[in-house]
Structure formats: C-alpha cells, structure tokens
Amino acid sequence: MENYLKHKNYYGSVEFSSRDNILFGSIIGINDLVTYEAESVDELKNAFIESVEDYLETCKSLGKEPDKYFKGVFNVRTSNEKHRALALIAEKNKLKLNELVNKAFDYLVKNEDDVLN
C-alpha cells in the first residue's frame, strides 16, 4: 500500500485530520512549503497534481530551481557494534566504508519496497 502521492517525479504526503475531517499533505523534496487539502481521496489527488503544476509554473516564472539541493554529504549515527561490523565488512572486501555504505544505499534505492515493507 502506498501512503504517498506521485506526479512528475514529485511526491506528496497524505495525512488525515480527525478534528477537521479533511485529508491534507505537502510536496516532499522541495525547498518551499506547498500544501494541499481535500475532503476525498480523489479530490486530494487532484489537489496534489494542481499544487505540483502550480509550483513548477511559479518556479519557472521566477527562474528558480524547484528541487531541493542535496550536497551528497550527511552524518549517519549508528551503534558502535554496527559501525565495527560495517568497517570489518568493508575491510574484508577491500572497500572504504563510504564505498560499502554507498553499495547499501544503491540496493535500498533499487529495492525500496522490498526493504521497507
């Protein structure tokens, strides 16, 4: 089951407010906050698509890059035991730890549904 929306390589969250009795969400992976809401799933899908299209058009008119910029560098926190195990696997396979972790990332990206479901 997918709990997100997708349009033109953009993803949107899906949330429910029991207090307001509405569905709502925001576009994921952009530098701005763009939200949408609706009373039904079909309306939410349409609101999401309209929000993406509107956002892309606004960015184009402003000459702004719509996607969030990622440097490719971030810290990963793990346990001492897991860090040691990964370092040993890397060394046994004559890899740097970053190379090993990137291989794991490649696998996750290609097999997201299998790994996370």
N, CA, C and O atoms as a GROMACS GRO file, in nm:
protein
  468
    1MET      N    1   0.083  -0.117   0.000
    1MET     CA    2   0.000   0.000   0.000
    1MET      C    3   0.089   0.125   0.000
    1MET      O    4   0.182   0.135   0.080
    2GLU      N    5   0.060   0.217  -0.088
    2GLU     CA    6   0.136   0.342  -0.093
    2GLU      C    7   0.063   0.448  -0.013
    2GLU      O    8  -0.058   0.467  -0.029
    3ASN      N    9   0.135   0.515   0.072
    3ASN     CA   10   0.078   0.623   0.153
    3ASN      C   11   0.134   0.758   0.111
    3ASN      O   12   0.160   0.845   0.194
    4TYR      N   13   0.152   0.772  -0.019
    4TYR     CA   14   0.201   0.898  -0.073
    4TYR      C   15   0.143   0.914  -0.213
    4TYR      O   16   0.089   0.819  -0.271
    5LEU      N   17   0.154   1.035  -0.265
    5LEU     CA   18   0.108   1.064  -0.400
    5LEU      C   19   0.229   1.090  -0.488
    5LEU      O   20   0.334   1.131  -0.437
    6LYS      N   21   0.217   1.068  -0.618
    6LYS     CA   22   0.328   1.092  -0.709
    6LYS      C   23   0.276   1.156  -0.837
    6LYS      O   24   0.174   1.115  -0.893
    7HIS      N   25   0.350   1.258  -0.884
    7HIS     CA   26   0.319   1.325  -1.010
    7HIS      C   27   0.448   1.389  -1.060
    7HIS      O   28   0.510   1.468  -0.988
    8LYS      N   29   0.488   1.356  -1.183
    8LYS     CA   30   0.608   1.415  -1.246
    8LYS      C   31   0.732   1.406  -1.155
    8LYS      O   32   0.802   1.505  -1.139
    9ASN      N   33   0.758   1.293  -1.099
    9ASN     CA   34   0.873   1.271  -1.010
    9ASN      C   35   0.870   1.355  -0.882
    9ASN      O   36   0.973   1.376  -0.819
   10TYR      N   37   0.752   1.402  -0.845
   10TYR     CA   38   0.734   1.471  -0.718
   10TYR      C   39   0.644   1.384  -0.632
   10TYR      O   40   0.552   1.318  -0.681
   11TYR      N   41   0.672   1.385  -0.503
   11TYR     CA   42   0.595   1.304  -0.408
   11TYR      C   43   0.523   1.395  -0.311
   11TYR      O   44   0.571   1.504  -0.278
   12GLY      N   45   0.409   1.349  -0.266
   12GLY     CA   46   0.332   1.425  -0.170
   12GLY      C   47   0.288   1.339  -0.054
   12GLY      O   48   0.255   1.222  -0.072
   13SER      N   49   0.288   1.397   0.063
   13SER     CA   50   0.244   1.325   0.181
   13SER      C   51   0.091   1.319   0.183
   13SER      O   52   0.023   1.399   0.118
   14VAL      N   53   0.039   1.222   0.259
   14VAL     CA   54  -0.106   1.207   0.278
   14VAL      C   55  -0.130   1.197   0.428
   14VAL      O   56  -0.082   1.105   0.494
   15GLU      N   57  -0.205   1.291   0.481
   15GLU     CA   58  -0.236   1.296   0.623
   15GLU      C   59  -0.388   1.310   0.640
   15GLU      O   60  -0.459   1.345   0.546
   16PHE      N   61  -0.435   1.282   0.761
   16PHE     CA   62  -0.577   1.296   0.792
   16PHE      C   63  -0.594   1.373   0.921
   16PHE      O   64  -0.527   1.343   1.020
   17SER      N   65  -0.682   1.472   0.921
   17SER     CA   66  -0.714   1.545   1.043
   17SER      C   67  -0.853   1.503   1.088
   17SER      O   68  -0.953   1.536   1.023
   18SER      N   69  -0.860   1.431   1.199
   18SER     CA   70  -0.990   1.388   1.251
   18SER      C   71  -1.067   1.507   1.308
   18SER      O   72  -1.190   1.508   1.308
   19ARG      N   73  -0.996   1.605   1.356
   19ARG     CA   74  -1.061   1.725   1.411
   19ARG      C   75  -1.134   1.804   1.302
   19ARG      O   76  -1.247   1.848   1.321
   20ASP      N   77  -1.066   1.820   1.186
   20ASP     CA   78  -1.124   1.897   1.076
   20ASP      C   79  -1.194   1.810   0.973
   20ASP      O   80  -1.263   1.860   0.884
   21ASN      N   81  -1.176   1.678   0.985
   21ASN     CA   82  -1.235   1.582   0.892
   21ASN      C   83  -1.192   1.608   0.748
   21ASN      O   84  -1.274   1.606   0.655
   22ILE      N   85  -1.060   1.632   0.730
   22ILE     CA   86  -1.007   1.653   0.595
   22ILE      C   87  -0.879   1.574   0.576
   22ILE      O   88  -0.812   1.535   0.672
   23LEU      N   89  -0.847   1.550   0.450
   23LEU     CA   90  -0.718   1.494   0.410
   23LEU      C   91  -0.631   1.612   0.370
   23LEU      O   92  -0.680   1.711   0.316
   24PHE      N   93  -0.502   1.601   0.397
   24PHE     CA   94  -0.410   1.709   0.360
   24PHE      C   95  -0.271   1.652   0.338
   24PHE      O   96  -0.244   1.537   0.371
   25GLY      N   97  -0.183   1.733   0.285
   25GLY     CA   98  -0.046   1.690   0.264
   25GLY      C   99   0.039   1.804   0.214
   25GLY      O  100  -0.007   1.918   0.200
   26SER      N  101   0.166   1.772   0.186
   26SER     CA  102   0.258   1.871   0.130
   26SER      C  103   0.351   1.801   0.032
   26SER      O  104   0.373   1.680   0.039
   27ILE      N  105   0.406   1.880  -0.060
   27ILE     CA  106   0.501   1.827  -0.157
   27ILE      C  107   0.632   1.800  -0.084
   27ILE      O  108   0.681   1.885  -0.010
   28ILE      N  109   0.688   1.682  -0.106
   28ILE     CA  110   0.811   1.639  -0.039
   28ILE      C  111   0.931   1.663  -0.132
   28ILE      O  112   0.921   1.642  -0.252
   29GLY      N  113   1.044   1.707  -0.076
   29GLY     CA  114   1.168   1.718  -0.152
   29GLY      C  115   1.188   1.849  -0.224
   29GLY      O  116   1.263   1.855  -0.321
   30ILE      N  117   1.120   1.954  -0.178
   30ILE     CA  118   1.138   2.086  -0.238
   30ILE      C  119   1.180   2.183  -0.128
   30ILE      O  120   1.169   2.152  -0.009
   31ASN      N  121   1.229   2.300  -0.167
   31ASN     CA  122   1.277   2.398  -0.070
   31ASN      C  123   1.165   2.481  -0.008
   31ASN      O  124   1.188   2.551   0.090
   32ASP      N  125   1.046   2.473  -0.062
   32ASP     CA  126   0.936   2.555  -0.016
   32ASP      C  127   0.829   2.468   0.050
   32ASP      O  128   0.832   2.346   0.040
   33LEU      N  129   0.736   2.533   0.117
   33LEU     CA  130   0.624   2.462   0.177
   33LEU      C  131   0.504   2.480   0.086
   33LEU      O  132   0.450   2.590   0.074
   34VAL      N  133   0.462   2.372   0.023
   34VAL     CA  134   0.344   2.373  -0.062
   34VAL      C  135   0.250   2.265  -0.009
   34VAL      O  136   0.283   2.147  -0.007
   35THR      N  137   0.132   2.309   0.033
   35THR     CA  138   0.035   2.217   0.092
   35THR      C  139  -0.090   2.207   0.006
   35THR      O  140  -0.112   2.288  -0.084
   36TYR      N  141  -0.171   2.107   0.034
   36TYR     CA  142  -0.298   2.086  -0.036
   36TYR      C  143  -0.390   2.013   0.060
   36TYR      O  144  -0.344   1.947   0.154
   37GLU      N  145  -0.519   2.025   0.037
   37GLU     CA  146  -0.616   1.956   0.121
   37GLU      C  147  -0.742   1.926   0.041
   37GLU      O  148  -0.767   1.988  -0.062
   38ALA      N  149  -0.820   1.831   0.092
   38ALA     CA  150  -0.944   1.792   0.024
   38ALA      C  151  -1.028   1.707   0.119
   38ALA      O  152  -0.984   1.669   0.228
   39GLU      N  153  -1.150   1.680   0.076
   39GLU     CA  154  -1.242   1.600   0.158
   39GLU      C  155  -1.249   1.455   0.113
   39GLU      O  156  -1.306   1.372   0.184
   40SER      N  157  -1.192   1.422  -0.004
   40SER     CA  158  -1.193   1.282  -0.050
   40SER      C  159  -1.056   1.250  -0.111
   40SER      O  160  -0.977   1.339  -0.140
   41VAL      N  161  -1.031   1.122  -0.130
   41VAL     CA  162  -0.904   1.078  -0.186
   41VAL      C  163  -0.888   1.130  -0.328
   41VAL      O  164  -0.781   1.181  -0.364
   42ASP      N  165  -0.992   1.118  -0.410
   42ASP     CA  166  -0.984   1.167  -0.548
   42ASP      C  167  -0.959   1.318  -0.552
   42ASP      O  168  -0.880   1.365  -0.634
   43GLU      N  169  -1.026   1.393  -0.465
   43GLU     CA  170  -1.004   1.537  -0.458
   43GLU      C  171  -0.861   1.568  -0.412
   43GLU      O  172  -0.800   1.663  -0.460
   44LEU      N  173  -0.809   1.487  -0.319
   44LEU     CA  174  -0.672   1.509  -0.271
   44LEU      C  175  -0.571   1.485  -0.382
   44LEU      O  176  -0.476   1.561  -0.397
   45LYS      N  177  -0.592   1.380  -0.460
   45LYS     CA  178  -0.502   1.352  -0.573
   45LYS      C  179  -0.502   1.469  -0.670
   45LYS      O  180  -0.396   1.512  -0.716
   46ASN      N  181  -0.620   1.521  -0.702
   46ASN     CA  182  -0.630   1.635  -0.793
   46ASN      C  183  -0.567   1.761  -0.734
   46ASN      O  184  -0.500   1.836  -0.805
   47ALA      N  185  -0.587   1.783  -0.605
   47ALA     CA  186  -0.528   1.900  -0.538
   47ALA      C  187  -0.376   1.890  -0.538
   47ALA      O  188  -0.306   1.990  -0.556
   48PHE      N  189  -0.324   1.769  -0.518
   48PHE     CA  190  -0.179   1.748  -0.522
   48PHE      C  191  -0.125   1.779  -0.661
   48PHE      O  192  -0.026   1.852  -0.674
   49ILE      N  193  -0.187   1.724  -0.765
   49ILE     CA  194  -0.142   1.749  -0.903
   49ILE      C  195  -0.146   1.898  -0.934
   49ILE      O  196  -0.051   1.951  -0.991
   50GLU      N  197  -0.253   1.965  -0.897
   50GLU     CA  198  -0.263   2.109  -0.919
   50GLU      C  199  -0.154   2.184  -0.844
   50GLU      O  200  -0.098   2.280  -0.897
   51SER      N  201  -0.124   2.142  -0.723
   51SER     CA  202  -0.019   2.206  -0.643
   51SER      C  203   0.118   2.190  -0.708
   51SER      O  204   0.196   2.285  -0.714
   52VAL      N  205   0.147   2.069  -0.757
   52VAL     CA  206   0.275   2.046  -0.825
   52VAL      C  207   0.284   2.133  -0.950
   52VAL      O  208   0.384   2.202  -0.971
   53GLU      N  209   0.181   2.131  -1.032
   53GLU     CA  210   0.181   2.210  -1.156
   53GLU      C  211   0.196   2.359  -1.126
   53GLU      O  212   0.273   2.429  -1.192
   54ASP      N  213   0.122   2.407  -1.028
   54ASP     CA  214   0.129   2.547  -0.988
   54ASP      C  215   0.269   2.582  -0.938
   54ASP      O  216   0.324   2.686  -0.974
   55TYR      N  217   0.326   2.495  -0.856
   55TYR     CA  218   0.460   2.518  -0.802
   55TYR      C  219   0.564   2.523  -0.914
   55TYR      O  220   0.650   2.612  -0.916
   56LEU      N  221   0.557   2.429  -1.007
   56LEU     CA  222   0.653   2.426  -1.117
   56LEU      C  223   0.640   2.551  -1.204
   56LEU      O  224   0.741   2.606  -1.248
   57GLU      N  225   0.519   2.594  -1.228
   57GLU     CA  226   0.497   2.715  -1.309
   57GLU      C  227   0.550   2.839  -1.237
   57GLU      O  228   0.611   2.925  -1.299
   58THR      N  229   0.525   2.846  -1.106
   58THR     CA  230   0.576   2.959  -1.027
   58THR      C  231   0.728   2.962  -1.029
   58THR      O  232   0.788   3.068  -1.046
   59CYS      N  233   0.791   2.846  -1.010
   59CYS     CA  234   0.938   2.839  -1.012
   59CYS      C  235   0.991   2.881  -1.148
   59CYS      O  236   1.090   2.955  -1.157
   60LYS      N  237   0.926   2.836  -1.254
   60LYS     CA  238   0.969   2.871  -1.389
   60LYS      C  239   0.961   3.022  -1.410
   60LYS      O  240   1.054   3.082  -1.465
   61SER      N  241   0.853   3.083  -1.367
   61SER     CA  242   0.837   3.228  -1.386
   61SER      C  243   0.936   3.308  -1.302
   61SER      O  244   0.972   3.420  -1.338
   62LEU      N  245   0.979   3.251  -1.189
   62LEU     CA  246   1.077   3.319  -1.103
   62LEU      C  247   1.221   3.284  -1.138
   62LEU      O  248   1.315   3.342  -1.083
   63GLY      N  249   1.240   3.188  -1.231
   63GLY     CA  250   1.375   3.143  -1.265
   63GLY      C  251   1.440   3.069  -1.150
   63GLY      O  252   1.561   3.077  -1.131
   64LYS      N  253   1.360   2.997  -1.074
   64LYS     CA  254   1.406   2.928  -0.954
   64LYS      C  255   1.407   2.778  -0.977
   64LYS      O  256   1.317   2.724  -1.042
   65GLU      N  257   1.509   2.709  -0.924
   65GLU     CA  258   1.516   2.563  -0.929
   65GLU      C  259   1.415   2.506  -0.830
   65GLU      O  260   1.421   2.538  -0.711
   66PRO      N  261   1.322   2.422  -0.876
   66PRO     CA  262   1.218   2.371  -0.785
   66PRO      C  263   1.264   2.263  -0.689
   66PRO      O  264   1.208   2.251  -0.580
   67ASP      N  265   1.364   2.186  -0.725
   67ASP     CA  266   1.406   2.074  -0.641
   67ASP      C  267   1.499   2.119  -0.530
   67ASP      O  268   1.576   2.214  -0.546
   68LYS      N  269   1.489   2.051  -0.418
   68LYS     CA  270   1.579   2.076  -0.306
   68LYS      C  271   1.719   2.034  -0.346
   68LYS      O  272   1.737   1.930  -0.410
   69TYR      N  273   1.818   2.113  -0.309
   69TYR     CA  274   1.958   2.081  -0.339
   69TYR      C  275   2.015   1.993  -0.228
   69TYR      O  276   2.000   2.022  -0.109
   70PHE      N  277   2.079   1.886  -0.269
   70PHE     CA  278   2.145   1.796  -0.175
   70PHE      C  279   2.294   1.791  -0.207
   70PHE      O  280   2.330   1.768  -0.322
   71LYS      N  281   2.379   1.811  -0.108
   71LYS     CA  282   2.524   1.810  -0.128
   71LYS      C  283   2.582   1.671  -0.144
   71LYS      O  284   2.690   1.656  -0.200
   72GLY      N  285   2.512   1.570  -0.097
   72GLY     CA  286   2.565   1.435  -0.103
   72GLY      C  287   2.649   1.400   0.018
   72GLY      O  288   2.720   1.299   0.019
   73VAL      N  289   2.641   1.483   0.120
   73VAL     CA  290   2.716   1.460   0.243
   73VAL      C  291   2.621   1.473   0.361
   73VAL      O  292   2.551   1.573   0.374
   74PHE      N  293   2.618   1.370   0.447
   74PHE     CA  294   2.539   1.378   0.569
   74PHE      C  295   2.596   1.280   0.669
   74PHE      O  296   2.664   1.184   0.632
   75ASN      N  297   2.568   1.303   0.796
   75ASN     CA  298   2.616   1.215   0.902
   75ASN      C  299   2.515   1.104   0.927
   75ASN      O  300   2.394   1.126   0.922
   76VAL      N  301   2.566   0.986   0.952
   76VAL     CA  302   2.482   0.872   0.988
   76VAL      C  303   2.523   0.829   1.127
   76VAL      O  304   2.641   0.803   1.153
   77ARG      N  305   2.426   0.820   1.217
   77ARG     CA  306   2.455   0.775   1.352
   77ARG      C  307   2.408   0.630   1.366
   77ARG      O  308   2.297   0.594   1.326
   78THR      N  309   2.494   0.548   1.423
   78THR     CA  310   2.462   0.408   1.444
   78THR      C  311   2.530   0.362   1.572
   78THR      O  312   2.602   0.439   1.635
   79SER      N  313   2.510   0.240   1.608
   79SER     CA  314   2.572   0.187   1.730
   79SER      C  315   2.720   0.155   1.703
   79SER      O  316   2.761   0.141   1.588
   80ASN      N  317   2.797   0.145   1.810
   80ASN     CA  318   2.939   0.108   1.798
   80ASN      C  319   2.952  -0.029   1.733
   80ASN      O  320   3.041  -0.051   1.650
   81GLU      N  321   2.864  -0.120   1.771
   81GLU     CA  322   2.871  -0.257   1.719
   81GLU      C  323   2.845  -0.260   1.568
   81GLU      O  324   2.916  -0.328   1.494
   82LYS      N  325   2.744  -0.187   1.525
   82LYS     CA  326   2.712  -0.185   1.382
   82LYS      C  327   2.824  -0.116   1.302
   82LYS      O  328   2.859  -0.161   1.193
   83HIS      N  329   2.880  -0.008   1.358
   83HIS     CA  330   2.990   0.062   1.293
   83HIS      C  331   3.109  -0.033   1.275
   83HIS      O  332   3.170  -0.039   1.169
   84ARG      N  333   3.141  -0.108   1.382
   84ARG     CA  334   3.252  -0.204   1.375
   84ARG      C  335   3.224  -0.312   1.272
   84ARG      O  336   3.311  -0.345   1.192
   85ALA      N  337   3.102  -0.367   1.272
   85ALA     CA  338   3.067  -0.473   1.176
   85ALA      C  339   3.079  -0.423   1.032
   85ALA      O  340   3.130  -0.493   0.945
   86LEU      N  341   3.032  -0.302   1.008
   86LEU     CA  342   3.041  -0.245   0.873
   86LEU      C  343   3.186  -0.221   0.832
   86LEU      O  344   3.225  -0.248   0.718
   87ALA      N  345   3.265  -0.171   0.925
   87ALA     CA  346   3.406  -0.147   0.896
   87ALA      C  347   3.478  -0.279   0.863
   87ALA      O  348   3.562  -0.283   0.774
   88LEU      N  349   3.445  -0.386   0.936
   88LEU     CA  350   3.504  -0.517   0.908
   88LEU      C  351   3.462  -0.570   0.770
   88LEU      O  352   3.545  -0.622   0.696
   89ILE      N  353   3.335  -0.557   0.738
   89ILE     CA  354   3.287  -0.600   0.606
   89ILE      C  355   3.360  -0.523   0.496
   89ILE      O  356   3.402  -0.581   0.396
   90ALA      N  357   3.373  -0.393   0.515
   90ALA     CA  358   3.442  -0.310   0.415
   90ALA      C  359   3.587  -0.355   0.401
   90ALA      O  360   3.636  -0.373   0.289
   91GLU      N  361   3.655  -0.373   0.511
   91GLU     CA  362   3.796  -0.411   0.506
   91GLU      C  363   3.815  -0.549   0.443
   91GLU      O  364   3.906  -0.568   0.362
   92LYS      N  365   3.729  -0.646   0.479
   92LYS     CA  366   3.738  -0.780   0.420
   92LYS      C  367   3.721  -0.777   0.268
   92LYS      O  368   3.779  -0.858   0.196
   93ASN      N  369   3.643  -0.681   0.221
   93ASN     CA  370   3.615  -0.670   0.078
   93ASN      C  371   3.698  -0.563   0.008
   93ASN      O  372   3.671  -0.524  -0.105
   94LYS      N  373   3.802  -0.515   0.081
   94LYS     CA  374   3.894  -0.414   0.027
   94LYS      C  375   3.820  -0.291  -0.026
   94LYS      O  376   3.849  -0.239  -0.133
   95LEU      N  377   3.723  -0.247   0.055
   95LEU     CA  378   3.645  -0.128   0.023
   95LEU      C  379   3.664  -0.025   0.134
   95LEU      O  380   3.695  -0.060   0.248
   96LYS      N  381   3.646   0.101   0.100
   96LYS     CA  382   3.637   0.204   0.202
   96LYS      C  383   3.496   0.198   0.259
   96LYS      O  384   3.403   0.153   0.191
   97LEU      N  385   3.480   0.242   0.382
   97LEU     CA  386   3.349   0.238   0.445
   97LEU      C  387   3.246   0.314   0.363
   97LEU      O  388   3.132   0.268   0.349
   98ASN      N  389   3.282   0.429   0.308
   98ASN     CA  390   3.189   0.505   0.223
   98ASN      C  391   3.146   0.424   0.101
   98ASN      O  392   3.029   0.431   0.062
   99GLU      N  393   3.237   0.349   0.042
   99GLU     CA  394   3.202   0.266  -0.074
   99GLU      C  395   3.101   0.160  -0.035
   99GLU      O  396   3.003   0.135  -0.106
  100LEU      N  397   3.125   0.096   0.079
  100LEU     CA  398   3.033  -0.006   0.127
  100LEU      C  399   2.894   0.052   0.154
  100LEU      O  400   2.793  -0.004   0.112
  101VAL      N  401   2.891   0.164   0.223
  101VAL     CA  402   2.763   0.227   0.256
  101VAL      C  403   2.691   0.270   0.128
  101VAL      O  404   2.569   0.258   0.120
  102ASN      N  405   2.764   0.320   0.028
  102ASN     CA  406   2.700   0.359  -0.098
  102ASN      C  407   2.644   0.238  -0.171
  102ASN      O  408   2.541   0.249  -0.238
  103LYS      N  409   2.710   0.122  -0.160
  103LYS     CA  410   2.654   0.000  -0.219
  103LYS      C  411   2.522  -0.036  -0.151
  103LYS      O  412   2.426  -0.076  -0.216
  104ALA      N  413   2.518  -0.020  -0.019
  104ALA     CA  414   2.394  -0.046   0.055
  104ALA      C  415   2.286   0.055   0.014
  104ALA      O  416   2.170   0.018  -0.001
  105PHE      N  417   2.324   0.180  -0.003
  105PHE     CA  418   2.228   0.282  -0.048
  105PHE      C  419   2.174   0.248  -0.186
  105PHE      O  420   2.054   0.260  -0.210
  106ASP      N  421   2.263   0.205  -0.277
  106ASP     CA  422   2.219   0.167  -0.412
  106ASP      C  423   2.115   0.056  -0.405
  106ASP      O  424   2.014   0.059  -0.474
  107TYR      N  425   2.142  -0.042  -0.320
  107TYR     CA  426   2.049  -0.154  -0.304
  107TYR      C  427   1.915  -0.104  -0.251
  107TYR      O  428   1.810  -0.145  -0.301
  108LEU      N  429   1.918  -0.018  -0.152
  108LEU     CA  430   1.794   0.035  -0.095
  108LEU      C  431   1.715   0.114  -0.198
  108LEU      O  432   1.593   0.097  -0.208
  109VAL      N  433   1.781   0.198  -0.274
  109VAL     CA  434   1.712   0.279  -0.375
  109VAL      C  435   1.645   0.189  -0.479
  109VAL      O  436   1.533   0.216  -0.521
  110LYS      N  437   1.712   0.082  -0.519
  110LYS     CA  438   1.657  -0.008  -0.621
  110LYS      C  439   1.551  -0.103  -0.564
  110LYS      O  440   1.468  -0.154  -0.639
  111ASN      N  441   1.553  -0.126  -0.433
  111ASN     CA  442   1.464  -0.226  -0.371
  111ASN      C  443   1.386  -0.169  -0.254
  111ASN      O  444   1.358  -0.240  -0.158
  112GLU      N  445   1.351  -0.042  -0.262
  112GLU     CA  446   1.284   0.028  -0.153
  112GLU      C  447   1.165  -0.049  -0.098
  112GLU      O  448   1.154  -0.068   0.024
  113ASP      N  449   1.077  -0.094  -0.184
  113ASP     CA  450   0.956  -0.162  -0.138
  113ASP      C  451   0.987  -0.292  -0.066
  113ASP      O  452   0.924  -0.323   0.035
  114ASP      N  453   1.084  -0.369  -0.116
  114ASP     CA  454   1.120  -0.495  -0.051
  114ASP      C  455   1.185  -0.473   0.084
  114ASP      O  456   1.159  -0.547   0.178
  115VAL      N  457   1.270  -0.372   0.094
  115VAL     CA  458   1.344  -0.347   0.217
  115VAL      C  459   1.255  -0.286   0.325
  115VAL      O  460   1.266  -0.322   0.442
  116LEU      N  461   1.167  -0.195   0.288
  116LEU     CA  462   1.092  -0.120   0.387
  116LEU      C  463   0.950  -0.170   0.412
  116LEU      O  464   0.879  -0.115   0.496
  117ASN      N  465   0.909  -0.272   0.342
  117ASN     CA  466   0.775  -0.326   0.366
  117ASN      C  467   0.779  -0.466   0.421
  117ASN      O  468   0.674  -0.525   0.447
   0.00000   0.00000   0.00000
